[in-house]
């Protein structure tokens, strides 16, 4: 049995995690094997997150006065809280993928930036690409015009070498090519 000081330490740690997290997800880890639980914890940790399993009463006391209080109010049975400190979508995705592999792991709700999310909203968040994937897509979008310009200048240089001319203005363009370019 936990002593009062140990309980207070757990509650203050949970309260600090709740305050620092961008998102908090309610789930369950009871019923999965130790190796699977360790791999899930590792995946969440790599996404700058953390998962905690403790007594429901300690969760409730730590959540008092926070937006998370509403999802922890009527807990019965085993639960875990997953905290996302940076990329909420990545943590939600890890929990959703674990739920596909293990029936015991299920998303039950969450809070994102102080707003309560229902189960469907949490699943929609889990379906979003991760932060790194979004940044990669954004970078590719920014780089597309630059890449196209580089390919164009390189093809002009190659055509100058092929025709043996020094400047692009001296290139000979066939009439058929010009008509295709206009079309």
Buried (B, 14 or more C-beta within 10 A) or exposed (E): EEEEEEBEEBBEBBBEBBEEBBBBBBBBBEEBEEEBBEBBBEBBEEBBBBBBBBBBEBBBBBBEEBBBBEBBEEBEEEBBBBBBBEBBBBBBBBBBBBBEEBEBBBBBBBBBEEEBBEEEBBBEBBEBEBBEEEEEEEEEEEEEEEEEEEEEEEEEEEBBEEEEEEEEEEEEEEEEEEEEEEE
